[in-house]
Amino acid sequence: SSSASAEREEEEDPLIEQVVGGDDDELMSELEAEAHFASFERRFGKAYGDAGERAYRMSVFSANLRRARRHQRLDPTAEHGVTKFSDLTPAEFRDRFLGLRGGGRPNLAGSRDAPILPTDG
Amino acid sequence: LPADFDWREHGAVGPVKDQGSCGSCWSFSTSGALEGAHFLATGKLEVLSEQQMVDCDHECDPSESRACDSGCNGGLMTTAFSYLMKSGGLQTEKDYPYVGRENTCKFDKSKIVAQVKNFSVVSVNEDQIAANLVKHGPLAIGINAAFMQTYIGGVSCPFICGKHLDHGVLLVGYGSAGYTPIRFKDMPYWIIKNSWGENWGEHGYYKICRGPRAHNKCGVDSMVSTVTAIHTKKE
C-alpha cells in the first residue's frame, strides 16, 4: 500500500506528467537503485526503523530520482538530483517542510502598500 | 538601481538556519527580514529567534480566518510582522533558541532586541521589488516550492511552475547574469535564502530567474513584504 501511495502521489503531479515522455531508457536495475540509495543513506546519515520502512523509503527514493530527472528536463538551467529530501513523498515534503498558509494572501488588515520608489539613476 | 546587489556582502544577512521537520518557514522568513532591517537601523547584525514566533505568535489574518500563524503547522510573514508590532519585538536566537517544535510561550519582553517600526506589501513589479530590497534590506517573500525538493544548484527557471505560494523565504539580492551552460547565455536571477540548512541548494541558497521573460516565476513576485526596524537599547 505504501508503494501504491507513492505512485498515486506521482500521478498527482499534473504539471510534470503532461509534458514528459517515458523513462524506459533511464530505468535503473535493482542493484543500481540499491547502490544509489545506500550512498544517499551514508551521505545524509539516514537510518530507518526496520527493513520494511527501508524498502518503502527506497521505493520513494527511486520515484524521486525519476522526478528529479523530469525536473531537470523542465528546468534545464538548474541542477536537480538527490537531496536530503529524496526519501520523502511530495506530500510528506509539503507537510513537513513547507508552511505558508492561505496560499500566501497578504490581505492583512492594517498592512499597507509600499510607496512606489524611483528606480532610475 | 545597481545591476547586481547582494545584502550578504554588506553584512545584513545572518547564517543559514535549519527549520528541521517543522512547517515554520514563515518564521524564518520573518526573522530574516527583521535581522536585515535591524542591521540597517543599528549597524549591528543580531541573529533573532524564530522559536518565539513558533511558540507565541497565533495572529490571524482578519480577512481569512484559516490564515493564522500556527507554529509548525504554518503561518504568514505579514501576520507575524503584525504580531511583532503588538508584542514588542523579537528576542535573540541565543536567548530563545530554536527547537523545531511548538512549546509553551516563554517570551520575555525585557529581552527584546529588535522591534518592528512598520511593514508594507510591495507591488508585483520587479523594479519595485529590487528598489525596496536595496532601500529597506532583505524582503520576506512567498514562493511555490515545487522544484525546490530536488534543487541542487544553478539558476532555476522551470518552463512551467505553479504560482500557488506554499513556502516562506528571504530575498537577499539579485544578479544580472548567472551563466546557464544549457542555454549558452546569461540570465538575471534573484538570490533567495532558504531555511533548510547549508547542505541544501547552494550552501542553503536558491537562485531563481527574473526579468521580463521569467515574469513572476513560481509566484516569486506575488507576495513580497518589507519591514523597517527601530533601534532598541537594552536597559
Interface residues (C-beta under 8 A of the other chain):
Chain A: L15 V19 F44 N64 R67 A68 H71 L74 D75 P76 T77 A78 E79 H80 G81 T83 K84 F85 S86 L88 P90 F93 R94 D95 R96 F97 L98 G99 L100 R101 G102 G103 G104 R105 P106 N107 L108 A109 G110 S111 R112 D113 A114 P115 I116 L117 P118 T119
Chain B: L1 Q19 S21 C22 G23 S24 C25 W26 D61 P62 S63 E64 R66 A67 C68 D69 S70 C72 N73 G74 G75 L76 T78 T79 F81 S82 F119 S120 V121 V122 S123 D127 Q128 A130 A131 N132 K135 G142 A145 A146 F147 Q149 T150 Y151 I152 G153 G154 V155 S156 C157 P158 F159 I160 C161 G162 H164 L165 D166 H167 G168 T180 I182 R183 M187 W196 G197 N199 W200 K207 C209 G219 S222 M223 S225 T226
